[in-house]
Amino acid sequence: MARLRNHHARWRTALIDSLQEAFFVCDEDGAVIEINSSFTTILGYGPEDLPYQPIHPWWPEAATDPEAHRQVAEAFATLTGQKRGSYTIPVTHRDGHRLWVTATFNQVQDPETDRTVIVGTFRDVSAEHFAIQRETALAALSTRLSQALSLPDAVEGSLEELKKLWRARQVAAVLFGSGDEPALTCTDTSVTWRNLCAERRQVLTGLREHPALTAFPGQGEANVVLEHPEGTLVLWIDLGEQRPFTGEDQLLLSLLAGHIAQGLVRAHQIDQQRETAIALQRAILGPSRLPDGFAVRYEPATRPLEVGGDWYDTIALPDGRIGIVVGDCVGRGLEAASVMGQLRSACRALLLQNAGPSQALTALDQFAAGVPGAVCTTVFCGVLDTESGQLTYSSAGHPPGILVQPDGTVGLLEDGRSLPLAVRPGSPRPEGSCTISARSTLLLYTDGLVERRRRPLSVGIDQAGEALQAGRDTAVDDLAADVMSHLAPAGGYDDDVALLLYRHPAPLEMSFPAESGQLAPVRKALRSWLDQCDLPPGTVQNVLVAAGEACANAIEHGHRDAPGDTVYFRAEASVGNLSLTIADTGRWKVPQPELNAHRGRGMGLMRALMQQVTVTQSPTGTIVDMHTRIA
């Protein structure tokens, strides 16, 4: 019987050793008490050191690889808590390199001892795991790069993916280009090239001379060099202390670096295309310099080229009035932009020929009928007298303009409406008119600002009116930004948007020689402008006196040694506030009345007449800002 048992034991041992997979037996406490030769081949741990008590030596250490340690701990809990199962975990070979194994186990009764033991196998799946890891990492990186709208965006997105993949402390990219100092981008935005330690800067600088796409592992870090469209880029992955960076990691990093380099080239091409497209778009979109009192915003929905079919225009007419046009071509992108350019140029030419708004749109209708893609273009065309505030306008299917009075009353410019362009060419276009009263604000826009899916257009128009009403005491350029921000959908505008704002009267701006003979013309121009603001007589008088004192100070004190230099003057009125700015290039002291009883009263007079007076001095000159409330 004993001989039979020995024969059975030898046969069992030979059978287990013949298995290609690592075989192990654990007792009830999880200690490994038996292994086969394949176990030693795969993991490097032999039978001479049995039993292997938990925590088994092939487990990744928590200090060096906390994530791998967590995965194994969860698997071990499963092994001791269930009768059977299978899981894939990272393990560490006795020589230190990383493996991935699929462990399969069953709980059985030992027929000799009647104790419950765990019988299992390890199958080396490192090759499959790393192949899947490479595919997953490349797919994630490709997705991130495809979403990048610019070269810096592509770099930042790549760094975030590398940080996520290796669970790194931080990842940085250093671009050695044509500048005097390398440009650093880091997932930790507080890190700059200057605040890196000298040793780190020296290491990164030295790596720039190495071959591209070669990974350089170090203690708790890895680096790789790649080509950037603007120079050489060195990537630095900070893994933290004692983190291993294996051969598989080096291979993966080299593959990803090559993918990043290709993505940066594509992003650079997109940047160049965008710059060209934007230059063309801006050339045909509207004037680079707007008349005083106007503010505009333009935001195309098409990415990444940022061009579209919406436009705005202001045209200085021969009689001193200003032509105002806001239009919207059907479609998006370059095709819509090319149609827009033709229509904008044609409308501008028509208005410069002294055609009124209705006449201009009637002629533009005929022109649009011969332009492919121009059908159903909507246009608001107006002519504004900036002295009186009189606006004559005509609308070809365009959303109504919004006019907000100083008291907050909101009105829509709904007269002079007709069909969009090229729908029924030759039909006469009606005309409407209104007066933009003092300190009122006018908003013209395209439907991308107010139109949203599954809601009436009137809701968006009401929201625009509310934003305009709330900001009627805000400077017009700031108000344009506020309206765009207030009406923007959560995911950004999904249609082109063009917006034009005008506040009446426009700010008064002038420059004049620092000579006392200029005070009378300045006072006359200011009085004329104040008359347009519809202010109480007392306020007008206070402003005239305070402005006169400020201008006299600028001439006498600021340019005493350089007469004839220029003084800058600006006045702006909103609903409840009027501001004045007088700037000179001199550095003068604020006079002290107690030092000279006959002088120094001007500053006190300004402070008595205006509610706030601020004097700012710098090496380049002196600026006086004054403000008063409008009753």
Secondary structure by P-SEA (a helix, b strand, c coil): caaaaaaaaaaaaaaaaaccccccccccccccccccaaaaaacccccccccccccccccccccccaaaaaaaaaaaaaaaccccccbbbbbbcccbbbbbbbbbbbbbbcccccbbbbbbccccaaaaaaaaaaaaaaaaaaaaaaacccaaaaaaaaaaaaaaaacccbbbbbbbccccbbbbbccccccccccccaaaaaaaaaaccccccbbbbcccbbbbbbbccccbbbbbbbccccccccaaaaaaaaaaaaaaaaaaaaaaaaaaaaaaaaaaaaaacccccccccccbbbbbccccccccccccccccccccbbbbbbbccccccaaaaaaaaaaaaaaaaaaaacccaaaaaaaaaaaaaacccccbbbbbbbcccccccccccccccccbbbbbcccbbbbbcccccccccccccccbbbbbbbbbcccbbbbbbcccccccccccaaaaaaaaaaaaaaaccccaaaaaaaaaaaacccccccbbbbbbbbcccccccccccccccaaaaaaaaaaaaaaaacccaaaaaaaaaaaaaaaaaaaacccccccccbbbbbbbbcccbbbbbbbcccccccccccccccccaaaaaaaaaccbbbbbbcccbbbbbbbbbcc
